[in-house]
Amino acid sequence: MAKRLSDIRLREDEILQEGFEATIDGVSVMVTAVLERTCVYETPDGVRRLANKRLLMVEPEKLPIKRRSVG
């Protein structure tokens, strides 16, 4: 079930990596950069845009989450 990207909570030792699919206004896009409150995404026709994480819908189980190494 799709959720807003802004609703995804990561643990302190996790980071969300770029390179995943999302949907914005019903259009499937590729997220190419993840920032604090926004993401850069690429439209199907190759245009890069910036969007607030509240507008991006994602499948949580498909997100590329990486654990940070400690120390």
Sequence and secondary structure as in RCSB ss.txt:
>XXXX:A:sequence
MAKRLSDIRLREDEILQEGFEATIDGVSVMVTAVLERTCVYETPDGVRRLANKRLLMVEPEKLPIKRRSVG
>XXXX:A:secstr
  EEGGG    TTEEE S EEEEETTEEEEEEEE SSEEEEE TTS EEEEEGGG EE GGGS EEE    
